[in-house]
Amino acid sequence: MTEPLSVEAQGEVLAAITERLVFELPAGWNHLQLLYAAVGDYTAFSGLLRMENGGLYGWVPPDDDVRELFARLRAGMARPERGTWFQATFRLDYPDNYSVDYNRTDLPDFVTPPTAEAYARELELFPRAPEHTPDWLRAGANG
């Protein structure tokens, strides 16, 4: 398991995500919502961008930097016996005000579901005590 991130280090990763996103966002943006979801090595990453004129657009950062920062945050927030979160909902309001919510218990709403190998890999990467293992994760890992 990766070395745990302190609260301060988590804030630094979130600040780096914010900085990178602000650099990439198009002129005239107002609000961005990103969903980063993972089970094992299986990830999904999508965004919704609202412009100043009210238009809404699907948006994904043009490179892997932000995805890698979310993966680092997820691994660094893992705790023995409890695992880590499955989905982060990151909201960014112009110019650089962010908030984030973490889903630690429910299966993310993937367009294409993860494979049984992804569920097993999740438990390998982020072991959980039985009382902290959601039924859907246990069932998925058992095929």
Helices and strands as residue ranges (DSSP letters): H 7-24, E 29-39, E 42-51, E 56-58, H 65-76, E 87-93, E 97-103, H 116-125, G 130-132, H 135-141
